[in-house]
């Protein structure tokens, strides 16, 4: 009995980080954003159960590091440390030099809380990097990620058609954990705090699923991954996020392009004529695959995404030829029999939610009025022009001071007609909010201190002591520049550039791999590395319009996948292929110079 207990404890000691990684990969995407405690009164960021799990996992990781049981050092690890140091300097600078953060616990604590959040996101990277020891561990964690994706899809289906509860963080009141259900035209967000978060998560996982579906040889695995990708695409369309949809599409085209390059490298010869034929064949394969998946995406969007179609229609209305082709494709889809549409879940069956739930159109919390009319419906008529994505003129409520005949002063609330900016009238309300307010605020933050920025959670402040309930720039690049300056921007995005570089090195090495013992997992590694690069490209496109790296569930997922890729790069079987890459060489030289410098001082 003692022997069995000792064996189990020994096994647990060796695999505890792998188990914790699996638990985090399941729990973080699936568990709704129900708060446990409020750290800062009135602030939208709250402590949740996932934070407790990450904290416990981080403690276990630290203990294992102190016991010298695990590996943890990598070029990306040190880049993360540099970024965290720079961003901490940014907070200190904002409070002492730039004076954008008042020396009050409320304001300093809020900025420091955002720094801690980034620290927490990176914890997933180091835990998964340290937990992966064999290729079997990689397969296990990938399986966990795809099973979790399936659960997210199933919950999204239930949320759309069976009134499964929604827990939103789209505004301060909802973020308290109020149980909601979706109305007919609300955007699906599944287990996430908002539809943008869900869409960002799907951009990552769908690129990975597609890359593996194309690269693996086993028919059953290929079929399962294709079906999972198809179901995930359905959910992405129901999220009705235009930028994430575009990011997903750019990502899959890039993924297919990378796999096409792999086919060219695999069959490359020294003969000039043969080389050109192989190059042409690879290019045609990329065109063929891109066309097939583009057609699939179009049909899926027209069949399932009425809300998405309506939103894209506003973009296409300025391009008559594209609009005409789009309408013809819609007519084709409308010919599908009604009973087939109901069976597939395209048309909603009448269901009723629980009586104590709150009905809310989640989309209204991001853009003031969500489109609820089809483009064929008659629009409300108004004498005054308004943005295309606003269908109801809701007046502004303004509080003004009045004085009675006796001289008594009081305040009353009056309604005034809304005025729209030129950007709102030309491009729509969603774009105008970014162009008129959010993006200029980020640029102002950068100008205050180009080196270190104006600090976390300072970009939306209207005055020095103004306390904002939430932070948003809707452009991750501008947000990074505004909050942490050039140093923060360079150190943060260098992490991503280095990770992509090493992933491509791994991909390229597997294309030309000749060793029999390593070729067995060639398809898996090619698909994984290509999928990661495609997902990263997609997320970077998404970051043009959304603060995607500041979205907790998306950030956790991305850095987890990065940890998985880097663990493979540093694996003994594959290290020989990446050790000569420029990031590793720069890291090695810097480390050697630092050692020499420290020796001289001693």
N, C-alpha and C positions, 0 to 999 in steps of 0.2 A: 504493500500500500504506500509506504514511504517512498519507494522507488518510483511508483507511478506519479505521485504528487511532485516529486523532484523533477521528473521528466517533463511534466506539464508546465511547471514553473519556469523551467529552462526554456521550453518552447515559447512560453508567453513572453519571457524576457527578450527573446530573439525577434519576436514578431509583434510586439505590442504596438509599435508605431505603425505597422502595416494595418493592423486592426483599427487603430484610431483614425488612420487615413480613410479607410473604407467607411467608417461611421460618419466622419465629417462630410465625405462626398455624397452620402445618402441624405444625411440630416439637413445640411445647409440648404440645398435646393428645395427639398420637400416640405420642411416644417414652415408653416406660415409665419409672417412677421408679427407675432403676438408679443408685446413688450412685457418684461418682468419688472423693470424699475425705470424711473425717470432720473437721469443724472443731473440734468440742468432743467429747472422748472420752465415749462413753456416751450422747450426745444423739441424738434421733431425726431432727433436722434436719441434712441432709448436703448437700454440694455435688454438683450434678448437671450433666449436659451442657447442659441448658437455661439454667442460670445463666451458663455460659461464653458461649453465644450471645447472651444478653441483654446481658452485659457488653461484648462486641465491638460489638453494635449501638448501645449507649449511647455508646461511644467515637466511632463514626462520626457519630452525631447531634451530639455535642459539637463535633467538628471542623467539621461543616457549620454549626453555630450561630456558631462563631468566624469562619468565612468569610462569614457573613451570606448564606448560600445558602437558608435555609429560614425559615419562620414558626414560632413556638413559643409566643408569648404569647397567653393567653386568660384569661378570668375563672376558669376551672377550674384552669388551670396555677398561678395565684397562690394559689388556695384549697388546692391540694395542697402548695405550698411552706409555707403557714401551718400546715397540719396536721403536716407533717414537723417543722417547728420546734417546735410545741407538744409533740408526742410525744417529741422529743429532750429538751426541758425536763423532761418527765415522768420519763425515765430518770435524768437528773441529780438531780432532786428526790428520787427514790426512794433514791438512793445517799447523798444529803447531808442531806436534811430528814426524809423519812418513815422512812428507815432500813429499807426492805424489801429492798434489794439490798446485800449485803456488799461492801466494797471489796476484792474479790478478782477476779483476771482471769477465773476460771471463771464467776462470777456476773454480773459487769458485762458480760463478753463475750457471755453468753447473751442478756441483755436487749438489748444493742446489735445482736446478730444479728437479732432480731425486728424492730427498727427498720429495719435494712438490707433485710429481706424486704419490708416495706411500700414502701420506696423503690423496690425492684426491680419490684414490681407496677405502680407508677405509670409506670415507664419505658416500658411498652408504650403507655400513653396518649399520651405526648409524641412517641414515634417515629411512631405511626400518624397522629396529628394533623398532624405536620410532613410526612409522606410524601404525603398526599392533596392533589392540586392540581386535579384535574378530576373530573367525575362518572364518567368512565371508570375512574379509579383506585378509586372506591368500588365499582363493579360488579366489578372485578377482585378486590378483597379480599373482597367478599361471596361470590363464587364459590369462592375459596380456603377460606373458612370452611365452606361447605356441603359441599365435596368432603372436607374434613377430618372433618366430622360423619359423612359416609357411611363413611369409613374406620373411625371409632370404632365405628359400628354393626356393620359387617362383622366387626371383631375381636371385638366382644361376642358375636356369633353363633358364631364359631369357638371362643371361650372356653367358651361354654355347651354346645355340642354336639360339639366336636372336640378338647377339652382343649388349646386354645392356652394358652400360659403366662400366669400371673398374677404381677405384681410388686407386692406390697402394702406399704403403710407403716402398717398398722393397729396394729403394735406395733414395738418397737425391734429385735427379732430379724429380723422380716420386712423391715424397712426397709434391711437390709444388702444387699438385692438377691437374696434367695433365690427361686429359680424354683418356683412353686407351680402347682397346678391345682385347679379347683373341684370340690367334691363335689356330690352331687345337689341338696341344698337350700341350698348356698351362694349368696350374692348376686353377681350379675355385676357386675364393675367395669371391664371392658374394659381400656383402656390407662391407667387412672387408678390412684391409690394406694389407693383405697377406694370403696365403692359410694356413699357420701354425696357424694364429689367428682364422680363420674360423674353422679349425679342432678342436682347443682347446675349442672353444665355443660349438661345437657340442658334444664333449666328455661330457660336463656338462649336456646339455639339453637332450641328447638322453638317458643317464642313468636315468634321472629323469622321462622322458616320459615312458620308459620301465617299471620302478618300479611301477608307477601309473597304467599303463595298466594291469599289472599282478594283482595288489592288489584290484583295484576298482571292484565293483560288477555290476554296471549298464552296460548293454550290449552296449548301444550307446557310452558312454564315453570310454569303453574299446576298441571298434572298432576305434574310432577317434584317440585315443592315439597310438594304434598299427600302424595305417596308417601314423600318423605323425612321428613315430619312423622309419618306413620303408623309408619314403621320406627323412628324415634327414640322414639315413644311405647311401642312394644314393648320397647325396651331400657330405658326408664325404669321400666316395670313390673317387669322382671326384676331391676332394682337393689333392689327391695323396700324403698325408702325412703318411709315414709308421709308425712313432712313435705314432702319434695320433690315427691311426687305431688300433695299438697294445694296446694303452692306453684305447681306447673305449672298446675293447674286454675284457681286464682284468677287466675293470669297470663293464661290464654287468655280467660277470661270478661272480664277487664279490657281485653284487646286488642280483642276483638269489640265491647265497649262503646265504646271510643275510635273504632273504625272506624264504628260506628253514629252517633256524634256527628258524624263527618265527613260522613256521608250527609245528615244533617239540615242542617249548615252549607252544604253544597254546593247544596242545593235551597231554601234559605231565601228567603222573600219578605217583603215588607212587609204583605201582606194578612193580616189576623188569622185568617180561616177557613182559608186555604191553609196558613198557618204551623202551625196546630194539626194539620191533616191530615198535613203533612210530619213533624211531631214524632211523631205516632202511628205513622206508617209506619216511621220510623226505629227506634222503640221495638220494634215488632213484628218488624222485621228482626233486632234484637239478641236478642229472645226466641227466634225461630226458629233462628238460628245457634247460640245457646247450647245450646238443646235438642238440636240435631243433634250437636254436638261432645260434649255430656255423654253422650248415648247411645253414641256411638262409644267414649268413654273407658271407660264401664261394660262394654261388650261386650269390649273389648280386655283389660281387667283380669280379667274372669271367664274369658276364654278362655286367656290366657297367664300370668296371675299367681297361681298357687296359693299361693305364699309370701306375696305381697302380700295376697291374699284372707284368708289365715289371720290375718295381722297386723291387718287392718282388722276382722276378725270380733271381735277382743277389744275393739275400740272400740264396735262396734254391739251387743254383747250386752246393754247396758243400755237399749237402745231397741227393744222387741219388734216394733213395727210396721215399722220400717226393716229389722230383721233378717229378718222374714218376706218382704218384697219382695226383699231381697237373695238369699235362698235360692231363691225362685221364678225369679229371673234366672239363677242358677247351674244350675238344672234345664234351662232352655232351652238354655244353652250346651252342656250335657253331651250333648244329642241330636245334635250335629255328628258325622258319621261318623268313625271312627277313622283311616281312610286319609287323609282330608283333614287331620286333626290332625297326622299324621306328615309329610305333604307340606309343611305350613306351618311345621313345626318346633316345634309345640306339645308333642308327645310326643317324648322323646329316643330316638334310635337308639343301640343299644349300641356304644360306642367304648371304647378303652383308651388311657390316657396312657402316656408314656414311663416306663420303670421307675425312672429316677433322679429323678423329680419328687416333690415332697412334697404329699400330699393334706391340705388344710386347709379347714375351713369358715370362710370369711372373716367371716361374720356373727357367729361366736362371739367375735371379738376386740372387738366393740363392746358387745354385750349378752352376758352370760356364757353363756347357753344360747339358741341360736337355735331357734325353733319348727320341729320336724321332723314333727309329726303334723298330719293334717287334723282338722278339728273333728268329723268323723264317726267318727274312730278312737277306740278306748278309751284313756282317759288312765291313766297310772300312778296307783295309789292310795297316798295318804300320810295318816297320822294327823294330821300337822301342816299347817296352812295355809301355802301359799306363793304367790308371784305367779303370775298367769295365764300369763306368758310364760317361766316356768321349769318345765321338765318333769322334771328330774333333780336330786335333792338331793345336791349335791357338798359334802361337809363342809369346814369351814375347817381349815387346818393351822396350828397355833400352836406356837411354840417356847418351851418353858418350862425353867426351871432346876431341877435336882434335886441332892440330896445323898445320897451313899451312907452305909452304916453306919460306914465309916472316916473320914467327913468330907470325902471327895473330891467336888468340885462338877463337874457336867456339864450339858449341855443335850440335851433330847430333843424330838422333834416329835410332837405328838399331834393327833388329829382331834376337832373339836368340831362339834356341830350348828350349822348356820347360823341366825342370827336375822334376821328381816325387819322392816323398819320399816313403820309404818302406810301410808305412801305407796306402798311396794312392794306391799303386799297389796291396796290399793285401786286403784292406777293401773298397776301393772306395774313391773318392775325398771328399764326404760329411763327412764321418767318419774321414778322415785324417785331415781335417781342424780343427776338434775338438781335435783330439789326438795330433796333432803337434803344434797347436798354442793356441786355445781358452782355453782349459782346463789347460794346463801348466801355462798360464798367470794368471788364477784365483788362482791356487795353490801358485804362486809367491806372489800374492796380500795378500793371507792369511798368508804366512810366514813373510811378512814385519811387520805385527802386528796381531798375532793370536787372541788377545782379541777384537780389534775393526776393524780389516781389514784395507784396504788401501783407503777406501772411495768410494762413488758412482762415476761411470764414469771414473775410473782410470785403469781398468784391461787391456785395449787394447792399452795403451799408450806405445810408443817406447822410449820416452825420457821424461824428467821432464816437458818441455814446449810443448810437442806434443798435438795438439788439434785434437781429434777424431770426425768424423762427425756422428757416431752412435756407440751404445754400444751393444755387444753381447757376451755371453759365451756359449750359447746353452746347458746349464745345470744349472737349477735354484738353485740347492743345492750348486754347486761350486761358482756360482755368489754371493749368499748370504754370503758364507764363505769368499770369496775374498774381497768383498766390505765392509762387516760389522763385520767380524770376528765371533768368537764363541758366543759372547754375542748377536750379531744380529741374528745369526743362531738359537740359542736356543729360543730367544724371539719371532722370527717370526713363527717358526714351532710349538711352543707351542700353538699359537693361533689356528692352524689347529688341533692339537691333542686334545685340550680342546673342540673344536667345535664338532669333531667326537664323543668324549666321551659323551657329552650331547645329541647329536642326537641319539646315541645308547641307552641311558637311556630312551629317549622319545619313541623310537621304542619298547624297551623291556616292558615298562609300558603299551603300548597299546595292546600288545599281550595278556596280562593277565587281561585287563580291564574288570570289571564286572558291573560298574555303567551304567544303561540304558541310562542316558542322555549323557554320553560320548561315548558309543559304536556306536552311529549313525555315527560318523566321524572316526571310527577306521581305516577303509581301507585307507582313505585319509592320515592319519597321519603315518600309517605304510609305505605306498608307498613313501611318501615325505621324511621321515627320512632314509629309506633304499636307496632311490635314491640319496639322498645327500651324504651318506657314500660311495656308489659306485662311484659317480661322483668325490668325493675327491680322492679316490684311483686311479681312472683313470687319474686325473690331476697330481697327484704325480708321476705316471709312465711317463706321458708326460713331466714332469719337468726334467726327466733324460736327455733329449735330446733337450729341448726347454726352453727358459726363459719365461715360460708361465705366471708366476705371475707378470712379468714386461710388459706383453702385455695388453694394456689398456682395450680393449673390453672384453677380457677373464677375467681379474682381476675384472672389474666392475661386470660382471655377477656372478662370484664365490662369491664375498663378499656380493652381493645382496641376493643370495640364503642362505648364512650363516646368514645374518640378519633375514631372514624369519624363519629359523629353531630356532635360539636363541630367537626370539620373542615368539614362541610357548612354548619353554622351560620355559620362565619366565611368561607365562600366568597363571592366577590364577587357572584355571582348571587343569593344568599339573605341576605346580611348586612343588607340593607335591612329585612327582615322581623323580625329578632331584635334589632336595635340599640336599639330602644325598650323592650325588656323590662326588668323591674326589676333582674335581676342585672347586666346590662350598664350600666345607669344608675348603680347603686351603685358598680360597679367604676370607671366613668369619673370619678365625683365623688371617690372616694377617691384615685385616681391624680392628679387635678388638685390636690387639697389637699396631697398629699405633695410634688408639684413646687413648689408655692408655699412650703411650709415649708422645703424644701431651698434655695430661692432666697434666703429671708430669712436663713438661717444663713450663706450665702456673703457 
